[in-house]
Each structure stands twice: as structure tokens, then as C-alpha cells.
Amino acid sequence: MRRLFTPILAGALTLGFAAQVAAEPVTPKEAKKLLFKGPKISVQVLSPEGVAPEIMAQVEAIAASLTKPEIIDTWEKMGFSLAYYGAIAIKPDRPVNPANSMTMSNNLHSPQAAANAAARACNALPGPDCVVVALITPKRFKPRDFTLSQAATDGFRENWGKPDAPQYLAFSPSSGTWLIAKGAGADAVALERCNEKAVEGGGTADCQIAIAEE
């Protein structure tokens, strides 16, 4: 765990989170270079303004616990696996409590999407506006122009076929939804099925193509 303050998230934390901007799809070769490898995560504690030191001490203790083997084992036995990208948001006016003052997002496609999701869920709780106090990222994370959730990253590395037919990976910027489709017309199929999956999960039909091999 480490303390972190980035210029990009500094603006987001102050002004509210903007929607992830659509970008041109990358090639499989580019994706392999840009996507992180391995399942290990890092929890990076932010330094938002206006949060009392004693509250941040609670955040740091929670963040440190998330990468302990015994905590990971307990969660996995419950069928839950902590994965990048995620974030922790809190109500800054009270002790940190998952019941009424803290939310955590998991397995989103970027740090910004994770922060958005955690803040949105936290702001649904009674009380003042929430602040994002930690990010869950891949081990040795550094900002990159292209990211996907741990699930989508693993899915791409394990399921991307030989370049003998068109294939596409679609993803929802606002949720953890993703889908790979192959064959003629697979770009339209990937978008349609991804949007259906996103909506079924309570999200938005905002899927776009992330990786394309035509």
C-alpha cells in the first residue's frame, strides 16, 4: 500500500467524475503491450482534501488489509475476488463503516471508471458528498492510454484466437462488462451482446469496441 496523489484524479476528486471518453480500438499486438500481466493488485491510498487524519488512518488500515493473504483467502471462500480496477469512497464526516459510510468498486476497466462507480454508490448513502480515498490497481501500476479490468485482461489473453477471422472485444466504460465475439459481423455482435449484458447487470448500454482484429 502507498499514498498517492495524481493530477488527473486531483481534478476528478474536486470537480466530480467525468465519463470515460471513447477512443479508437487498439490492435491485439498493442493490447498485449499495454495491458498489465498477472493477478497481483496494489492498493493506493489517495490524499483528498478535507478528510480528517483519524479518518484517513482508518482508510489506510482497511487498504492495508486488502492485500493480506488471509483476507484474500477468506473472500475467495465467499466467492469474491478483489480485482483491478477498484476504488474506495467514503463519507468524510464520520468513521469509516461499510454499512453506512463506505463503498468499494471492483473489476472496472480503468481507475477513473472505478472511482466513478465507488463515488456514485457512496453518494447514494445519506449524508454529504463522498470522496474517493483509495484505488485498487495492478501491481506496479503506472498510467497507460489503454486499460481493461482484470477479468477482461485475463479473458483477452486466454481467449483471443488465431488471426484467421475478424474478432473484437467490446467493453462498457461505466461498468465491468466485456465480451469477445469472432467471425463475420462480429463487431456488431460484440456491441449488441455487451450492451445486453451491461443492461442485465443494471448498467448502461454504452459498450464500445476496445480491441479489433479485422
C-alpha positions as a Python dict, from the first residue, in 0.01 Angstrom:
ca = {
    (1, 'M'): (0, 0, 0),
    (2, 'R'): (121, 351, -71),
    (3, 'R'): (-2, 707, -57),
    (4, 'L'): (-69, 861, -397),
    (5, 'F'): (-187, 1190, -537),
    (6, 'T'): (-220, 1218, -914),
    (7, 'P'): (-300, 1535, -1110),
    (8, 'I'): (-568, 1354, -1313),
    (9, 'L'): (-759, 1228, -1011),
    (10, 'A'): (-699, 1551, -825),
    (11, 'G'): (-924, 1729, -1072),
    (12, 'A'): (-1176, 1448, -1066),
    (13, 'L'): (-1195, 1445, -689),
    (14, 'T'): (-1253, 1818, -683),
    (15, 'L'): (-1490, 1864, -974),
    (16, 'G'): (-1675, 1533, -997),
    (17, 'F'): (-1603, 1239, -1223),
    (18, 'A'): (-1637, 1276, -1597),
    (19, 'A'): (-1748, 994, -1824),
    (20, 'Q'): (-1475, 790, -1987),
    (21, 'V'): (-1410, 922, -2337),
    (22, 'A'): (-1448, 685, -2628),
    (23, 'A'): (-1122, 602, -2805),
    (24, 'E'): (-1019, 423, -3121),
    (25, 'P'): (-983, 45, -3080),
    (26, 'V'): (-631, -92, -3039),
    (27, 'T'): (-487, -393, -3220),
    (28, 'P'): (-422, -721, -3035),
    (29, 'K'): (-49, -652, -3056),
    (30, 'E'): (-94, -311, -2895),
    (31, 'A'): (-323, -456, -2629),
    (32, 'K'): (-68, -720, -2530),
    (33, 'K'): (191, -447, -2475),
    (34, 'L'): (-36, -211, -2281),
    (35, 'L'): (-237, -445, -2061),
    (36, 'F'): (-89, -548, -1728),
    (37, 'K'): (13, -907, -1656),
    (38, 'G'): (-64, -1117, -1354),
    (39, 'P'): (-332, -1110, -1085),
    (40, 'K'): (-146, -921, -813),
    (41, 'I'): (-301, -595, -701),
    (42, 'S'): (-185, -283, -523),
    (43, 'V'): (-400, -55, -307),
    (44, 'Q'): (-300, 309, -345),
    (45, 'V'): (-429, 548, -80),
    (46, 'L'): (-506, 895, -212),
    (47, 'S'): (-469, 1229, -32),
    (48, 'P'): (-802, 1407, -73),
    (49, 'E'): (-856, 1742, 93),
    (50, 'G'): (-1094, 1783, 385),
    (51, 'V'): (-1067, 1434, 536),
    (52, 'A'): (-958, 1427, 900),
    (53, 'P'): (-632, 1243, 982),
    (54, 'E'): (-812, 994, 1207),
    (55, 'I'): (-1049, 903, 922),
    (56, 'M'): (-757, 859, 682),
    (57, 'A'): (-588, 635, 939),
    (58, 'Q'): (-894, 409, 922),
    (59, 'V'): (-876, 413, 542),
    (60, 'E'): (-510, 315, 550),
    (61, 'A'): (-581, 25, 783),
    (62, 'I'): (-857, -104, 555),
    (63, 'A'): (-641, -59, 245),
    (64, 'A'): (-352, -246, 405),
    (65, 'S'): (-580, -538, 494),
    (66, 'L'): (-699, -587, 136),
    (67, 'T'): (-371, -743, 19),
    (68, 'K'): (-317, -970, 322),
    (69, 'P'): (-324, -1341, 221),
    (70, 'E'): (-565, -1436, 499),
    (71, 'I'): (-812, -1167, 390),
    (72, 'I'): (-782, -1270, 25),
    (73, 'D'): (-839, -1637, 118),
    (74, 'T'): (-1147, -1551, 323),
    (75, 'W'): (-1301, -1351, 39),
    (76, 'E'): (-1224, -1621, -217),
    (77, 'K'): (-1401, -1881, 1),
    (78, 'M'): (-1704, -1649, -10),
    (79, 'G'): (-1685, -1641, -390),
    (80, 'F'): (-1547, -1288, -413),
    (81, 'S'): (-1216, -1196, -570),
    (82, 'L'): (-1076, -846, -536),
    (83, 'A'): (-956, -733, -877),
    (84, 'Y'): (-836, -422, -1053),
    (85, 'Y'): (-957, -163, -1116),
    (86, 'G'): (-1139, -71, -799),
    (87, 'A'): (-1181, 222, -563),
    (88, 'I'): (-1293, 307, -212),
    (89, 'A'): (-1518, 606, -144),
    (90, 'I'): (-1625, 736, 196),
    (91, 'K'): (-1844, 992, 367),
    (92, 'P'): (-1584, 1232, 512),
    (93, 'D'): (-1791, 1334, 814),
    (94, 'R'): (-1799, 1005, 1007),
    (95, 'P'): (-1594, 694, 1097),
    (96, 'V'): (-1541, 453, 811),
    (97, 'N'): (-1811, 185, 813),
    (98, 'P'): (-1913, -36, 518),
    (99, 'A'): (-2271, -24, 645),
    (100, 'N'): (-2330, 349, 609),
    (101, 'S'): (-2024, 547, 507),
    (102, 'M'): (-1805, 344, 268),
    (103, 'T'): (-1842, 178, -70),
    (104, 'M'): (-1596, -14, -284),
    (105, 'S'): (-1599, -80, -658),
    (106, 'N'): (-1426, -378, -818),
    (107, 'N'): (-1316, -512, -1158),
    (108, 'L'): (-1380, -196, -1362),
    (109, 'H'): (-1195, -106, -1680),
    (110, 'S'): (-991, 193, -1560),
    (111, 'P'): (-902, 382, -1243),
    (112, 'Q'): (-1141, 658, -1346),
    (113, 'A'): (-1428, 414, -1403),
    (114, 'A'): (-1358, 257, -1065),
    (115, 'A'): (-1359, 595, -894),
    (116, 'N'): (-1682, 688, -1071),
    (117, 'A'): (-1856, 368, -959),
    (118, 'A'): (-1742, 391, -597),
    (119, 'A'): (-1839, 758, -571),
    (120, 'R'): (-2178, 700, -733),
    (121, 'A'): (-2266, 419, -493),
    (122, 'C'): (-2137, 612, -193),
    (123, 'N'): (-2332, 925, -284),
    (124, 'A'): (-2649, 717, -273),
    (125, 'L'): (-2599, 688, 104),
    (126, 'P'): (-2738, 962, 329),
    (127, 'G'): (-2502, 1245, 412),
    (128, 'P'): (-2256, 1479, 242),
    (129, 'D'): (-2084, 1419, -91),
    (130, 'C'): (-1836, 1134, -84),
    (131, 'V'): (-1466, 1142, -160),
    (132, 'V'): (-1256, 870, -324),
    (133, 'V'): (-976, 774, -87),
    (134, 'A'): (-810, 470, -247),
    (135, 'L'): (-759, 294, -579),
    (136, 'I'): (-713, -77, -646),
    (137, 'T'): (-472, -121, -937),
    (138, 'P'): (-241, -383, -1085),
    (139, 'K'): (88, -433, -905),
    (140, 'R'): (346, -173, -1016),
    (141, 'F'): (74, 29, -1185),
    (142, 'K'): (163, 330, -1398),
    (143, 'P'): (-92, 527, -1605),
    (144, 'R'): (-141, 396, -1958),
    (145, 'D'): (-352, 504, -2253),
    (146, 'F'): (-536, 172, -2266),
    (147, 'T'): (-663, -37, -1974),
    (148, 'L'): (-917, -311, -1911),
    (149, 'S'): (-1044, -481, -1599),
    (150, 'Q'): (-857, -780, -1464),
    (151, 'A'): (-1134, -1010, -1586),
    (152, 'A'): (-1131, -863, -1937),
    (153, 'T'): (-749, -864, -1945),
    (154, 'D'): (-740, -1232, -1849),
    (155, 'G'): (-1020, -1308, -2094),
    (156, 'F'): (-833, -1142, -2377),
    (157, 'R'): (-505, -1320, -2303),
    (158, 'E'): (-674, -1661, -2265),
    (159, 'N'): (-942, -1650, -2537),
    (160, 'W'): (-816, -1437, -2824),
    (161, 'G'): (-794, -1673, -3119),
    (162, 'K'): (-560, -1703, -3413),
    (163, 'P'): (-589, -1421, -3670),
    (164, 'D'): (-794, -1630, -3915),
    (165, 'A'): (-1121, -1440, -3873),
    (166, 'P'): (-1236, -1098, -3753),
    (167, 'Q'): (-1260, -1074, -3376),
    (168, 'Y'): (-1346, -795, -3138),
    (169, 'L'): (-1352, -723, -2766),
    (170, 'A'): (-1626, -484, -2659),
    (171, 'F'): (-1650, -326, -2315),
    (172, 'S'): (-1870, -92, -2116),
    (173, 'P'): (-1675, 212, -1988),
    (174, 'S'): (-1918, 264, -1699),
    (175, 'S'): (-1927, -96, -1574),
    (176, 'G'): (-1715, -408, -1570),
    (177, 'T'): (-1899, -565, -1865),
    (178, 'W'): (-1697, -703, -2158),
    (179, 'L'): (-1738, -960, -2435),
    (180, 'I'): (-1538, -1118, -2717),
    (181, 'A'): (-1702, -1207, -3049),
    (182, 'K'): (-1548, -1371, -3356),
    (183, 'G'): (-1641, -1418, -3719),
    (184, 'A'): (-1818, -1218, -3989),
    (185, 'G'): (-2010, -925, -3842),
    (186, 'A'): (-1853, -987, -3501),
    (187, 'D'): (-1812, -616, -3429),
    (188, 'A'): (-2190, -562, -3432),
    (189, 'V'): (-2245, -884, -3237),
    (190, 'A'): (-1989, -786, -2973),
    (191, 'L'): (-2154, -447, -2919),
    (192, 'E'): (-2507, -588, -2909),
    (193, 'R'): (-2427, -866, -2663),
    (194, 'C'): (-2208, -642, -2450),
    (195, 'N'): (-2488, -385, -2421),
    (196, 'E'): (-2740, -657, -2335),
    (197, 'K'): (-2508, -791, -2066),
    (198, 'A'): (-2446, -441, -1925),
    (199, 'V'): (-2817, -362, -1902),
    (200, 'E'): (-2896, -701, -1746),
    (201, 'G'): (-2639, -616, -1477),
    (202, 'G'): (-2809, -286, -1402),
    (203, 'G'): (-2571, -75, -1610),
    (204, 'T'): (-2592, 137, -1922),
    (205, 'A'): (-2585, 30, -2288),
    (206, 'D'): (-2264, 222, -2356),
    (207, 'C'): (-2038, -51, -2496),
    (208, 'Q'): (-1766, 25, -2744),
    (209, 'I'): (-1503, -178, -2926),
    (210, 'A'): (-1176, -188, -2734),
    (211, 'I'): (-968, -440, -2934),
    (212, 'A'): (-1018, -511, -3303),
    (213, 'E'): (-865, -763, -3542),
    (214, 'E'): (-1027, -727, -3882),
}
